[in-house]
């Protein structure tokens, strides 16, 4: 199966570099290039890519608006957005995750890490590292932006106890393998619980599941060194 990728960045040279890299992989194909968020939405509706590689800071319609529009379009429910950014723009990344982005990468990412990130997001997983992204989530997602609302805890009522447990561990930055080891189950079983929770909560992917875990209060910031804790 070929992963179809849409590039959204206002720097033509950077887009060309990414295209060469991605097109060199037999399992990937660049289907279009956009110079801002509005063009990214238009091309996404035309090509229905698996992944949109989205820069945040672009003239015209920025990547945040483009991400929100793509993730809100029911016709693009299977399209994932992977944000390109730097750690200095944590607040922007948090807004993108709230809007439905599946993760982020720094612009200084290595070629191998970029390709691995695209494959990860295309598979439905979130690109949320246990370190920097955990700090990002606990710092911003627990405090919604003005005019937004937390997800009510009642939203979790349909989850089994095990599904809540697995969801909380995922929100703490644990991988499927780590969850499996902690619960003494197979990684496949852990993944199954994650996907069942996503289905019941109508979450696009693991990243949105993590957002819901924090916004419902299932997991809260405040552990050692600011780490999240299950409640």
Z-matrix of the N, CA and C atoms (Angstrom, degrees):
N
C 1 1.456
C 2 1.523 1 109.63
N 3 1.324 2 117.12 1 128.53
C 4 1.453 3 122.49 2 -179.29
C 5 1.520 4 110.52 3 -88.81
N 6 1.324 5 116.55 4 131.12
C 7 1.457 6 121.80 5 176.49
C 8 1.527 7 108.07 6 -85.45
N 9 1.324 8 116.62 7 118.72
C 10 1.462 9 120.93 8 -179.64
C 11 1.527 10 109.07 9 -93.12
N 12 1.340 11 115.39 10 128.87
C 13 1.463 12 121.64 11 -172.80
C 14 1.518 13 110.45 12 -121.61
N 15 1.330 14 115.46 13 136.15
C 16 1.462 15 122.56 14 173.05
C 17 1.520 16 108.05 15 -109.79
N 18 1.333 17 117.39 16 129.22
C 19 1.460 18 122.29 17 -179.76
C 20 1.523 19 110.08 18 -97.84
N 21 1.336 20 116.97 19 130.67
C 22 1.457 21 121.35 20 177.85
C 23 1.523 22 109.08 21 -129.07
N 24 1.330 23 116.01 22 102.36
C 25 1.460 24 122.18 23 -179.56
C 26 1.525 25 107.35 24 -158.49
N 27 1.330 26 116.86 25 141.35
C 28 1.456 27 119.17 26 -177.44
C 29 1.533 28 112.45 27 -79.89
N 30 1.343 29 117.35 28 -9.76
C 31 1.463 30 120.61 29 179.35
C 32 1.528 31 110.25 30 -93.33
N 33 1.323 32 115.99 31 108.81
C 34 1.460 33 120.97 32 -176.08
C 35 1.525 34 111.99 33 -61.02
N 36 1.337 35 116.82 34 -37.74
C 37 1.459 36 119.91 35 -178.97
C 38 1.524 37 111.02 36 -65.16
N 39 1.330 38 116.43 37 -39.93
C 40 1.459 39 120.23 38 179.06
C 41 1.529 40 110.31 39 -66.85
N 42 1.332 41 116.41 40 -41.70
C 43 1.471 42 119.34 41 177.03
C 44 1.521 43 110.54 42 -60.18
N 45 1.320 44 116.77 43 -42.72
C 46 1.466 45 120.74 44 -179.47
C 47 1.520 46 110.85 45 -62.95
N 48 1.331 47 116.53 46 -39.36
C 49 1.462 48 120.82 47 178.61
C 50 1.524 49 110.84 48 -64.45
N 51 1.330 50 115.71 49 -45.94
C 52 1.465 51 119.89 50 178.38
C 53 1.527 52 111.20 51 -63.09
N 54 1.322 53 116.63 52 -39.30
C 55 1.471 54 119.98 53 -179.72
C 56 1.522 55 110.68 54 -61.76
N 57 1.319 56 116.45 55 -46.78
C 58 1.470 57 120.23 56 -179.97
C 59 1.520 58 110.36 57 -59.35
N 60 1.334 59 116.19 58 -44.85
C 61 1.458 60 120.81 59 -178.80
C 62 1.521 61 111.54 60 -64.04
N 63 1.333 62 116.17 61 -49.07
C 64 1.465 63 120.67 62 -176.21
C 65 1.523 64 111.56 63 -68.48
N 66 1.327 65 116.65 64 -43.13
C 67 1.463 66 119.88 65 -179.25
C 68 1.523 67 112.98 66 -68.11
N 69 1.335 68 116.57 67 -15.92
C 70 1.460 69 119.42 68 178.05
C 71 1.527 70 111.66 69 -76.13
N 72 1.331 71 116.91 70 -11.33
C 73 1.470 72 121.45 71 -179.98
C 74 1.529 73 109.58 72 -92.56
N 75 1.311 74 118.22 73 129.42
C 76 1.467 75 120.59 74 -177.69
C 77 1.521 76 113.82 75 -65.18
N 78 1.348 77 117.11 76 -18.62
C 79 1.462 78 119.41 77 -177.84
C 80 1.520 79 112.82 78 -102.49
N 81 1.361 80 117.96 79 12.45
C 82 1.458 81 121.43 80 -179.21
C 83 1.521 82 110.57 81 -135.89
N 84 1.340 83 114.17 82 154.86
C 85 1.462 84 119.14 83 179.88
C 86 1.523 85 108.47 84 -152.61
N 87 1.341 86 117.04 85 128.56
C 88 1.460 87 121.54 86 175.24
C 89 1.523 88 108.28 87 -83.06
N 90 1.346 89 116.59 88 121.86
C 91 1.460 90 120.51 89 -175.40
C 92 1.520 91 112.84 90 -101.93
N 93 1.329 92 116.96 91 -8.03
C 94 1.452 93 118.80 92 179.51
C 95 1.508 94 112.19 93 -179.30
N 96 1.357 95 115.52 94 163.47
C 97 1.451 96 121.97 95 178.18
C 98 1.521 97 109.38 96 -131.85
N 99 1.333 98 115.86 97 134.58
C 100 1.460 99 121.23 98 179.31
C 101 1.519 100 108.89 99 -124.70
N 102 1.335 101 116.14 100 148.95
C 103 1.462 102 120.63 101 -179.34
C 104 1.522 103 112.76 102 -102.63
N 105 1.337 104 117.76 103 -5.78
C 106 1.459 105 120.60 104 173.56
C 107 1.525 106 109.60 105 -157.66
N 108 1.339 107 116.52 106 177.98
C 109 1.451 108 120.89 107 -175.09
C 110 1.509 109 114.35 108 -65.51
N 111 1.320 110 117.10 109 -35.66
C 112 1.464 111 120.62 110 -179.57
C 113 1.524 112 110.71 111 -66.35
N 114 1.322 113 116.08 112 -43.18
C 115 1.465 114 119.94 113 178.56
C 116 1.529 115 109.97 114 -67.60
N 117 1.319 116 116.82 115 -34.83
C 118 1.463 117 120.43 116 177.49
C 119 1.525 118 110.46 117 -61.66
N 120 1.332 119 117.42 118 -43.21
C 121 1.462 120 121.14 119 178.20
C 122 1.526 121 110.55 120 -62.73
N 123 1.318 122 116.75 121 -44.66
C 124 1.462 123 121.28 122 -179.76
C 125 1.530 124 111.45 123 -61.05
N 126 1.324 125 115.91 124 -46.02
C 127 1.462 126 119.61 125 -179.43
C 128 1.527 127 111.88 126 -70.92
N 129 1.329 128 116.80 127 -33.05
C 130 1.469 129 119.98 128 176.94
C 131 1.521 130 110.16 129 -63.59
N 132 1.316 131 116.85 130 -40.16
C 133 1.463 132 120.51 131 178.65
C 134 1.519 133 111.61 132 -67.45
N 135 1.334 134 116.24 133 -26.79
C 136 1.463 135 120.57 134 179.17
C 137 1.525 136 111.76 135 -80.99
N 138 1.332 137 116.56 136 -44.98
C 139 1.464 138 121.05 137 -171.84
C 140 1.531 139 114.77 138 -101.08
N 141 1.337 140 118.11 139 -18.56
C 142 1.473 141 121.83 140 -176.91
C 143 1.528 142 111.08 141 48.95
N 144 1.342 143 117.63 142 59.04
C 145 1.472 144 120.50 143 -178.52
C 146 1.523 145 111.17 144 -68.87
N 147 1.324 146 115.21 145 161.01
C 148 1.461 147 119.88 146 174.55
C 149 1.520 148 110.91 147 -74.99
N 150 1.341 149 116.40 148 -37.68
C 151 1.463 150 121.69 149 -177.13
C 152 1.525 151 109.87 150 -137.14
N 153 1.335 152 115.81 151 136.34
C 154 1.465 153 121.61 152 169.47
C 155 1.520 154 107.11 153 -107.58
N 156 1.325 155 116.66 154 119.15
C 157 1.459 156 122.18 155 176.40
C 158 1.522 157 106.29 156 -88.87
N 159 1.338 158 117.63 157 104.84
C 160 1.458 159 123.25 158 -165.20
C 161 1.527 160 112.81 159 -114.20
N 162 1.328 161 115.69 160 122.24
C 163 1.455 162 120.15 161 170.37
C 164 1.528 163 108.26 162 -77.58
N 165 1.327 164 117.25 163 152.80
C 166 1.466 165 119.62 164 179.03
C 167 1.516 166 111.09 165 -86.89
N 168 1.306 167 116.27 166 -52.29
C 169 1.464 168 120.02 167 -173.62
C 170 1.514 169 111.33 168 -89.62
N 171 1.318 170 115.51 169 102.54
C 172 1.463 171 122.09 170 177.43
C 173 1.518 172 108.14 171 -137.79
N 174 1.336 173 117.94 172 145.34
C 175 1.472 174 120.40 173 176.32
C 176 1.521 175 109.87 174 -67.03
N 177 1.318 176 116.21 175 157.80
C 178 1.462 177 119.28 176 -176.44
C 179 1.508 178 109.49 177 77.69
N 180 1.316 179 117.38 178 -127.96
C 181 1.466 180 121.86 179 177.23
C 182 1.520 181 109.01 180 -83.10
N 183 1.343 182 116.79 181 116.72
C 184 1.457 183 119.18 182 -175.44
C 185 1.528 184 111.91 183 -77.63
N 186 1.331 185 115.02 184 177.23
C 187 1.451 186 119.85 185 -176.16
C 188 1.509 187 114.03 186 -68.33
N 189 1.331 188 117.74 187 -28.70
C 190 1.458 189 120.36 188 177.89
C 191 1.520 190 110.94 189 -64.59
N 192 1.331 191 115.96 190 -47.67
C 193 1.470 192 120.14 191 178.83
C 194 1.523 193 110.53 192 -65.02
N 195 1.327 194 115.83 193 -39.97
C 196 1.455 195 119.47 194 178.78
C 197 1.519 196 111.99 195 -64.00
N 198 1.327 197 116.60 196 -41.10
C 199 1.464 198 121.17 197 178.42
C 200 1.521 199 110.87 198 -63.31
N 201 1.335 200 116.58 199 -46.66
C 202 1.469 201 120.81 200 -179.66
C 203 1.525 202 110.74 201 -59.97
N 204 1.338 203 116.74 202 -41.90
C 205 1.459 204 120.19 203 -178.17
C 206 1.529 205 111.56 204 -67.68
N 207 1.323 206 116.89 205 -42.16
C 208 1.467 207 120.93 206 179.72
C 209 1.524 208 110.89 207 -65.49
N 210 1.328 209 116.42 208 -45.63
C 211 1.464 210 120.38 209 -176.77
C 212 1.525 211 112.61 210 -71.78
N 213 1.336 212 117.24 211 -20.78
C 214 1.461 213 120.77 212 179.49
C 215 1.524 214 112.51 213 -89.13
N 216 1.332 215 116.99 214 -10.13
C 217 1.467 216 120.88 215 -177.33
C 218 1.528 217 109.84 216 -83.80
N 219 1.327 218 119.21 217 114.63
C 220 1.467 219 120.68 218 -178.85
C 221 1.521 220 113.39 219 -61.44
N 222 1.310 221 117.49 220 -23.81
C 223 1.460 222 120.55 221 178.51
C 224 1.529 223 111.77 222 -74.34
N 225 1.332 224 116.49 223 -12.73
C 226 1.465 225 121.01 224 -179.01
C 227 1.525 226 111.04 225 -114.65
N 228 1.313 227 116.51 226 31.14
C 229 1.467 228 121.52 227 -175.71
C 230 1.525 229 112.92 228 -61.54
N 231 1.319 230 117.41 229 -25.91
C 232 1.472 231 120.10 230 -178.91
C 233 1.527 232 112.85 231 -96.54
N 234 1.321 233 117.09 232 0.52
C 235 1.461 234 120.91 233 178.84
C 236 1.519 235 109.92 234 -89.03
N 237 1.332 236 116.86 235 127.92
C 238 1.462 237 122.29 236 179.57
C 239 1.524 238 109.57 237 -103.61
N 240 1.331 239 115.92 238 147.30
C 241 1.460 240 121.18 239 177.76
C 242 1.521 241 109.44 240 -111.92
N 243 1.326 242 116.27 241 125.11
C 244 1.463 243 123.31 242 176.91
C 245 1.528 244 106.99 243 -112.27
N 246 1.339 245 115.51 244 116.33
C 247 1.458 246 121.46 245 -174.56
C 248 1.527 247 111.40 246 -83.53
N 249 1.324 248 115.88 247 137.73
C 250 1.457 249 122.59 248 171.74
C 251 1.519 250 107.65 249 -103.29
N 252 1.335 251 117.76 250 124.33
C 253 1.455 252 119.80 251 -176.07
C 254 1.517 253 110.14 252 -158.94
N 255 1.324 254 115.53 253 -170.05
C 256 1.459 255 122.65 254 172.66
C 257 1.517 256 107.72 255 -126.50
N 258 1.324 257 117.35 256 160.05
C 259 1.459 258 120.16 257 -177.76
C 260 1.523 259 112.17 258 -66.33
N 261 1.338 260 117.63 259 -14.58
C 262 1.459 261 119.74 260 178.90
C 263 1.526 262 111.74 261 -73.86
N 264 1.322 263 117.60 262 -10.11
C 265 1.466 264 120.42 263 -177.98
C 266 1.521 265 110.09 264 -113.11
N 267 1.329 266 117.51 265 44.33
C 268 1.453 267 121.81 266 -176.66
C 269 1.532 268 112.65 267 -57.76
N 270 1.351 269 115.98 268 -38.54
C 271 1.457 270 118.29 269 -178.34
C 272 1.519 271 111.00 270 -64.23
N 273 1.336 272 117.24 271 -37.76
C 274 1.454 273 120.48 272 177.19
C 275 1.526 274 111.37 273 -65.86
N 276 1.327 275 116.26 274 -40.16
C 277 1.461 276 119.64 275 179.28
C 278 1.521 277 110.35 276 -63.37
N 279 1.334 278 116.95 277 -40.70
C 280 1.461 279 120.51 278 178.54
C 281 1.518 280 110.97 279 -60.81
N 282 1.325 281 116.48 280 -42.14
C 283 1.466 282 119.87 281 177.64
C 284 1.528 283 110.50 282 -62.55
N 285 1.324 284 116.23 283 -38.95
C 286 1.465 285 119.91 284 179.81
C 287 1.526 286 110.79 285 -66.28
N 288 1.343 287 117.68 286 -40.24
C 289 1.455 288 120.61 287 177.80
C 290 1.518 289 110.84 288 -64.84
N 291 1.337 290 116.43 289 -39.87
C 292 1.462 291 119.38 290 176.09
C 293 1.529 292 110.43 291 -60.66
N 294 1.326 293 115.64 292 -36.41
C 295 1.467 294 120.13 293 -178.01
C 296 1.516 295 112.54 294 -75.42
N 297 1.343 296 117.46 295 -12.98
C 298 1.457 297 119.88 296 176.63
C 299 1.507 298 115.99 297 119.73
N 300 1.338 299 118.05 298 5.51
C 301 1.463 300 119.93 299 177.81
C 302 1.529 301 110.36 300 -62.83
N 303 1.315 302 115.68 301 150.60
C 304 1.466 303 120.84 302 -175.56
C 305 1.519 304 113.64 303 -94.54
N 306 1.333 305 118.07 304 0.06
C 307 1.449 306 119.99 305 178.73
C 308 1.513 307 111.11 306 153.69
N 309 1.329 308 115.89 307 -172.85
C 310 1.458 309 118.92 308 -179.19
C 311 1.516 310 111.39 309 -150.71
N 312 1.319 311 114.44 310 158.48
C 313 1.454 312 123.09 311 175.76
C 314 1.519 313 108.62 312 -134.96
N 315 1.328 314 117.22 313 148.71
C 316 1.453 315 120.46 314 173.20
C 317 1.515 316 110.22 315 -77.28
N 318 1.319 317 116.73 316 152.21
C 319 1.459 318 120.19 317 -178.67
C 320 1.527 319 112.20 318 -69.86
N 321 1.325 320 116.93 319 -12.93
C 322 1.455 321 119.79 320 177.31
C 323 1.523 322 111.38 321 -93.42
N 324 1.331 323 116.50 322 17.40
C 325 1.458 324 121.85 323 -177.84
C 326 1.530 325 110.70 324 -62.99
N 327 1.318 326 116.20 325 148.37
C 328 1.462 327 119.62 326 176.25
C 329 1.529 328 109.78 327 -74.65
N 330 1.313 329 115.56 328 162.36
C 331 1.460 330 120.19 329 -179.51
C 332 1.527 331 110.90 330 -60.32
N 333 1.323 332 116.81 331 -44.68
C 334 1.469 333 120.32 332 -179.13
C 335 1.524 334 111.44 333 -63.47
N 336 1.336 335 116.55 334 -40.49
C 337 1.464 336 120.43 335 -179.51
C 338 1.529 337 110.86 336 -67.66
N 339 1.325 338 117.46 337 -37.01
C 340 1.461 339 120.78 338 178.13
C 341 1.520 340 110.43 339 -63.18
N 342 1.319 341 116.77 340 -48.03
C 343 1.464 342 120.99 341 -178.83
C 344 1.531 343 110.78 342 -64.54
N 345 1.331 344 116.02 343 -40.99
C 346 1.463 345 120.12 344 178.38
C 347 1.531 346 110.14 345 -64.51
N 348 1.332 347 116.51 346 -38.66
C 349 1.457 348 120.58 347 179.16
C 350 1.514 349 112.20 348 -64.28
N 351 1.317 350 116.78 349 -41.42
C 352 1.461 351 120.62 350 178.14
C 353 1.522 352 110.40 351 -62.98
N 354 1.316 353 116.77 352 -43.52
C 355 1.471 354 120.52 353 179.37
C 356 1.532 355 110.76 354 -65.02
N 357 1.330 356 116.67 355 -39.90
C 358 1.460 357 120.78 356 179.82
C 359 1.523 358 110.96 357 -61.01
N 360 1.314 359 116.07 358 -49.23
C 361 1.458 360 120.90 359 -178.57
C 362 1.528 361 110.88 360 -66.53
N 363 1.333 362 116.93 361 -39.99
C 364 1.465 363 120.41 362 179.86
C 365 1.520 364 111.58 363 -62.40
N 366 1.328 365 117.15 364 -29.39
C 367 1.468 366 120.95 365 -179.15
C 368 1.525 367 112.67 366 -78.28
N 369 1.338 368 116.58 367 -5.33
C 370 1.460 369 119.99 368 179.65
C 371 1.507 370 113.98 369 98.57
N 372 1.342 371 116.56 370 -0.63
C 373 1.458 372 120.06 371 177.40
C 374 1.531 373 109.28 372 -87.19
N 375 1.330 374 115.59 373 165.75
C 376 1.456 375 120.65 374 177.55
C 377 1.521 376 109.74 375 -100.61
N 378 1.319 377 116.45 376 144.34
C 379 1.451 378 121.17 377 176.53
C 380 1.522 379 107.40 378 -93.89
N 381 1.324 380 115.41 379 75.83
C 382 1.452 381 122.09 380 -177.33
C 383 1.521 382 108.87 381 -121.37
N 384 1.308 383 117.00 382 102.70
C 385 1.458 384 120.27 383 -177.82
C 386 1.519 385 110.05 384 -71.67
N 387 1.325 386 117.74 385 148.41
C 388 1.460 387 120.57 386 -179.24
C 389 1.524 388 113.53 387 -64.18
N 390 1.334 389 118.05 388 -19.45
C 391 1.457 390 120.56 389 -175.78
C 392 1.509 391 114.15 390 -95.30
N 393 1.331 392 115.62 391 -85.05
C 394 1.462 393 120.51 392 -173.25
C 395 1.518 394 112.42 393 -61.55
N 396 1.326 395 117.79 394 -40.44
C 397 1.447 396 119.45 395 -176.76
C 398 1.517 397 111.86 396 -72.69
N 399 1.327 398 117.23 397 -30.66
C 400 1.469 399 119.69 398 176.27
C 401 1.523 400 108.95 399 -61.66
N 402 1.341 401 116.22 400 -44.90
C 403 1.460 402 119.99 401 178.25
C 404 1.519 403 110.31 402 -60.93
N 405 1.313 404 115.98 403 -43.11
C 406 1.455 405 121.37 404 179.05
C 407 1.521 406 110.93 405 -57.46
N 408 1.325 407 116.64 406 -49.48
C 409 1.460 408 120.59 407 -176.23
C 410 1.523 409 111.36 408 -64.74
N 411 1.328 410 116.99 409 -47.04
C 412 1.463 411 118.89 410 -177.27
C 413 1.519 412 111.27 411 -67.02
N 414 1.328 413 116.95 412 -28.67
C 415 1.458 414 119.96 413 -177.87
C 416 1.520 415 112.41 414 -78.18
N 417 1.331 416 117.68 415 -36.32
C 418 1.448 417 119.80 416 -171.30
C 419 1.528 418 115.18 417 -113.68
N 420 1.308 419 118.74 418 -41.43
C 421 1.453 420 119.64 419 -172.06
C 422 1.519 421 112.69 420 -72.07
N 423 1.335 422 118.15 421 -21.74
C 424 1.454 423 120.08 422 177.31
C 425 1.523 424 111.50 423 -77.06
N 426 1.330 425 117.49 424 -13.60
C 427 1.465 426 121.84 425 177.17
C 428 1.516 427 108.12 426 -120.24
N 429 1.325 428 118.24 427 98.12
C 430 1.458 429 120.21 428 -175.92
C 431 1.516 430 112.15 429 -65.48
N 432 1.304 431 115.21 430 152.59
C 433 1.456 432 120.18 431 177.70
C 434 1.523 433 109.87 432 -66.80
N 435 1.349 434 117.78 433 155.32
C 436 1.465 435 120.23 434 178.11
C 437 1.527 436 111.54 435 -53.33
N 438 1.324 437 116.02 436 135.15
C 439 1.459 438 120.18 437 178.67
C 440 1.510 439 114.14 438 89.35
N 441 1.352 440 117.42 439 -4.14
C 442 1.462 441 119.93 440 177.79
C 443 1.523 442 109.52 441 -105.60
N 444 1.308 443 116.70 442 167.33
C 445 1.448 444 121.13 443 -175.74
C 446 1.526 445 109.94 444 -128.44
N 447 1.329 446 115.31 445 144.04
C 448 1.449 447 119.18 446 174.12
C 449 1.520 448 109.92 447 -69.59
N 450 1.321 449 116.27 448 151.74
C 451 1.464 450 120.66 449 176.17
C 452 1.523 451 108.02 450 -73.63
N 453 1.344 452 119.62 451 128.57
C 454 1.471 453 120.47 452 -177.78
C 455 1.526 454 111.52 453 -64.55
N 456 1.336 455 117.26 454 142.15
C 457 1.466 456 120.67 455 179.83
C 458 1.516 457 112.89 456 -57.78
N 459 1.338 458 117.53 457 -27.23
C 460 1.463 459 121.28 458 -179.58
C 461 1.519 460 112.13 459 -59.85
N 462 1.328 461 116.32 460 -17.81
C 463 1.465 462 120.91 461 179.59
C 464 1.525 463 110.86 462 -62.83
N 465 1.334 464 117.14 463 -22.64
C 466 1.464 465 121.53 464 -177.50
C 467 1.521 466 112.80 465 -87.81
N 468 1.332 467 117.82 466 0.54
C 469 1.466 468 121.40 467 -171.64
C 470 1.524 469 113.06 468 -59.70
N 471 1.324 470 117.68 469 -30.77
C 472 1.466 471 120.59 470 -176.31
C 473 1.526 472 113.29 471 -82.63
N 474 1.332 473 117.37 472 -6.62
C 475 1.460 474 120.04 473 -178.57
C 476 1.521 475 110.72 474 -81.78
N 477 1.320 476 115.63 475 145.23
C 478 1.455 477 119.92 476 172.41
C 479 1.532 478 108.97 477 -75.81
N 480 1.314 479 116.57 478 166.58
C 481 1.453 480 120.33 479 177.62
C 482 1.511 481 111.97 480 -58.90
N 483 1.327 482 116.77 481 -40.74
C 484 1.470 483 121.12 482 -179.98
C 485 1.524 484 110.62 483 -66.63
N 486 1.328 485 117.05 484 -39.77
C 487 1.461 486 120.09 485 179.38
C 488 1.530 487 111.06 486 -64.51
N 489 1.328 488 117.08 487 -38.62
C 490 1.464 489 120.07 488 175.95
C 491 1.531 490 110.49 489 -64.28
N 492 1.315 491 115.76 490 -41.58
C 493 1.455 492 120.74 491 -179.03
C 494 1.519 493 110.95 492 -62.53
N 495 1.318 494 116.23 493 -46.29
C 496 1.464 495 121.18 494 -179.75
C 497 1.523 496 110.34 495 -66.85
N 498 1.320 497 117.03 496 -39.89
C 499 1.462 498 121.51 497 178.62
C 500 1.527 499 110.49 498 -62.03
N 501 1.330 500 116.81 499 -41.51
C 502 1.459 501 120.72 500 179.10
C 503 1.518 502 111.47 501 -64.47
N 504 1.326 503 116.99 502 -40.95
C 505 1.459 504 120.49 503 178.88
C 506 1.529 505 111.22 504 -66.15
N 507 1.324 506 116.64 505 -37.79
C 508 1.466 507 120.23 506 176.59
C 509 1.524 508 110.07 507 -62.95
N 510 1.334 509 116.40 508 -39.42
C 511 1.452 510 120.76 509 179.95
C 512 1.519 511 112.43 510 -68.92
N 513 1.322 512 116.69 511 -22.37
C 514 1.460 513 121.18 512 176.84
C 515 1.531 514 111.97 513 -82.32
N 516 1.327 515 116.28 514 -0.29
C 517 1.453 516 120.49 515 177.37
C 518 1.511 517 114.71 516 96.93
N 519 1.327 518 117.19 517 9.93
C 520 1.461 519 121.10 518 -178.88
C 521 1.532 520 110.38 519 -78.58
N 522 1.326 521 115.90 520 140.26
C 523 1.464 522 121.33 521 174.20
C 524 1.521 523 109.31 522 -81.07
N 525 1.327 524 116.87 523 170.12
C 526 1.469 525 119.95 524 177.38
C 527 1.525 526 111.00 525 -59.38
N 528 1.320 527 116.86 526 -39.32
C 529 1.462 528 120.35 527 179.95
C 530 1.525 529 111.17 528 -64.83
N 531 1.329 530 116.65 529 -41.32
C 532 1.464 531 120.80 530 179.38
C 533 1.524 532 110.86 531 -67.84
N 534 1.327 533 116.75 532 -40.08
C 535 1.465 534 120.77 533 177.29
C 536 1.524 535 109.69 534 -62.10
N 537 1.330 536 116.29 535 -44.31
C 538 1.459 537 121.18 536 -179.64
C 539 1.524 538 111.20 537 -60.27
N 540 1.322 539 116.45 538 -41.87
C 541 1.466 540 120.32 539 -179.76
C 542 1.524 541 111.16 540 -65.90
N 543 1.328 542 116.85 541 -41.90
C 544 1.460 543 120.88 542 -179.15
C 545 1.527 544 112.11 543 -65.95
N 546 1.336 545 116.41 544 -38.19
C 547 1.465 546 120.72 545 -175.67
C 548 1.525 547 112.90 546 -96.21
N 549 1.328 548 115.64 547 -0.82
C 550 1.465 549 121.88 548 -179.58
C 551 1.533 550 110.23 549 56.84
N 552 1.326 551 114.69 550 52.54
C 553 1.459 552 121.77 551 174.33
C 554 1.525 553 107.23 552 -133.24
N 555 1.318 554 117.55 553 174.92
C 556 1.454 555 120.12 554 178.60
C 557 1.527 556 109.86 555 -80.62
N 558 1.340 557 118.01 556 155.26
C 559 1.463 558 120.47 557 175.58
C 560 1.530 559 112.04 558 -57.80
N 561 1.322 560 117.43 559 -33.88
C 562 1.459 561 121.02 560 177.85
C 563 1.529 562 110.74 561 -63.90
N 564 1.329 563 116.61 562 -40.64
C 565 1.462 564 120.24 563 177.92
C 566 1.521 565 110.86 564 -64.61
N 567 1.334 566 116.59 565 -42.17
C 568 1.466 567 120.23 566 177.49
C 569 1.516 568 110.45 567 -60.97
N 570 1.323 569 116.15 568 -44.05
C 571 1.463 570 120.51 569 179.43
C 572 1.527 571 110.72 570 -63.17
N 573 1.329 572 116.75 571 -39.23
C 574 1.461 573 120.78 572 179.11
C 575 1.525 574 111.30 573 -62.16
N 576 1.330 575 116.76 574 -43.46
C 577 1.464 576 120.26 575 178.05
C 578 1.531 577 111.18 576 -62.66
N 579 1.333 578 115.71 577 -40.68
C 580 1.466 579 119.97 578 178.02
C 581 1.514 580 110.39 579 -60.01
N 582 1.320 581 116.43 580 -46.19
C 583 1.466 582 120.06 581 -176.83
C 584 1.526 583 111.74 582 -69.98
N 585 1.323 584 117.61 583 -33.19
C 586 1.456 585 119.54 584 175.93
C 587 1.519 586 110.89 585 -65.84
N 588 1.325 587 116.28 586 -40.86
C 589 1.468 588 120.16 587 177.26
C 590 1.527 589 110.51 588 -64.05
N 591 1.336 590 116.70 589 -41.63
C 592 1.461 591 120.44 590 177.77
C 593 1.520 592 111.19 591 -60.52
N 594 1.332 593 116.44 592 -42.95
C 595 1.456 594 120.88 593 -179.14
C 596 1.525 595 110.96 594 -64.49
N 597 1.323 596 117.24 595 -46.12
C 598 1.463 597 121.17 596 -178.35
C 599 1.526 598 112.20 597 -65.11
N 600 1.335 599 116.35 598 -32.83
C 601 1.464 600 120.73 599 -177.63
C 602 1.523 601 112.50 600 -96.31
N 603 1.340 602 116.17 601 2.25
C 604 1.458 603 121.82 602 -179.97
C 605 1.530 604 110.73 603 56.43
N 606 1.325 605 115.88 604 39.88
C 607 1.462 606 121.68 605 178.44
C 608 1.521 607 109.62 606 -85.88
N 609 1.315 608 116.73 607 136.24
C 610 1.464 609 120.98 608 -179.02
C 611 1.518 610 111.36 609 -62.66
N 612 1.330 611 115.85 610 -39.59
C 613 1.458 612 120.60 611 -176.18
C 614 1.518 613 109.56 612 -163.34
N 615 1.306 614 116.06 613 -172.06
C 616 1.465 615 121.52 614 -176.25
C 617 1.532 616 111.48 615 -62.97
N 618 1.329 617 117.14 616 -35.91
C 619 1.464 618 120.03 617 -179.79
C 620 1.521 619 111.04 618 -61.02
N 621 1.331 620 116.56 619 -45.03
C 622 1.456 621 119.21 620 179.59
C 623 1.523 622 110.94 621 -68.22
N 624 1.316 623 116.91 622 -32.37
C 625 1.465 624 120.63 623 176.26
C 626 1.531 625 109.99 624 -62.26
N 627 1.326 626 116.50 625 -40.57
C 628 1.460 627 121.26 626 177.89
C 629 1.527 628 110.67 627 -64.17
N 630 1.321 629 116.92 628 -43.20
C 631 1.461 630 120.92 629 177.67
C 632 1.530 631 109.99 630 -57.67
N 633 1.334 632 116.67 631 -46.30
C 634 1.463 633 121.07 632 -179.53
C 635 1.527 634 110.70 633 -62.55
N 636 1.333 635 117.32 634 -37.93
C 637 1.464 636 120.79 635 179.59
C 638 1.518 637 111.36 636 -59.17
N 639 1.330 638 116.63 637 -41.31
C 640 1.457 639 120.14 638 178.69
C 641 1.524 640 111.75 639 -74.60
N 642 1.318 641 116.78 640 -42.51
C 643 1.454 642 119.10 641 -173.58
C 644 1.525 643 113.17 642 -74.21
N 645 1.314 644 117.75 643 -21.17
C 646 1.460 645 120.27 644 174.26
C 647 1.521 646 112.00 645 -87.05
N 648 1.329 647 116.49 646 -10.71
C 649 1.450 648 120.05 647 -177.64
C 650 1.511 649 113.66 648 87.39
N 651 1.340 650 118.34 649 5.20
C 652 1.460 651 120.81 650 177.41
C 653 1.525 652 110.39 651 -59.79
N 654 1.331 653 115.70 652 -37.69
C 655 1.455 654 122.69 653 176.45
C 656 1.519 655 107.43 654 -127.53
N 657 1.315 656 116.75 655 140.55
C 658 1.455 657 121.24 656 -179.11
C 659 1.508 658 110.47 657 -130.25
N 660 1.330 659 115.36 658 153.63
C 661 1.459 660 120.18 659 173.47
C 662 1.520 661 108.72 660 -74.97
N 663 1.337 662 115.29 661 159.55
C 664 1.455 663 117.34 662 173.78
C 665 1.502 664 115.09 663 127.50
N 666 1.339 665 117.31 664 4.78
C 667 1.462 666 119.85 665 177.73
C 668 1.516 667 110.50 666 -77.91
N 669 1.311 668 115.55 667 -166.34
C 670 1.456 669 120.51 668 -179.80
C 671 1.521 670 110.43 669 -60.11
N 672 1.325 671 115.92 670 133.98
C 673 1.474 672 121.68 671 179.91
C 674 1.518 673 112.02 672 57.58
N 675 1.332 674 116.59 673 29.76
C 676 1.454 675 119.80 674 178.52
C 677 1.504 676 113.59 675 78.62
N 678 1.332 677 118.24 676 8.14
C 679 1.460 678 120.95 677 -177.47
C 680 1.509 679 109.96 678 -70.91
N 681 1.334 680 118.41 679 153.28
C 682 1.459 681 121.76 680 179.14
C 683 1.513 682 111.63 681 -71.23
N 684 1.336 683 115.87 682 154.12
C 685 1.448 684 120.80 683 177.23
C 686 1.510 685 109.58 684 -134.13
N 687 1.327 686 116.93 685 140.63
C 688 1.455 687 120.97 686 176.61
C 689 1.519 688 109.32 687 -75.67
N 690 1.332 689 116.15 688 148.26
C 691 1.452 690 120.60 689 -179.90
C 692 1.518 691 110.05 690 -123.40
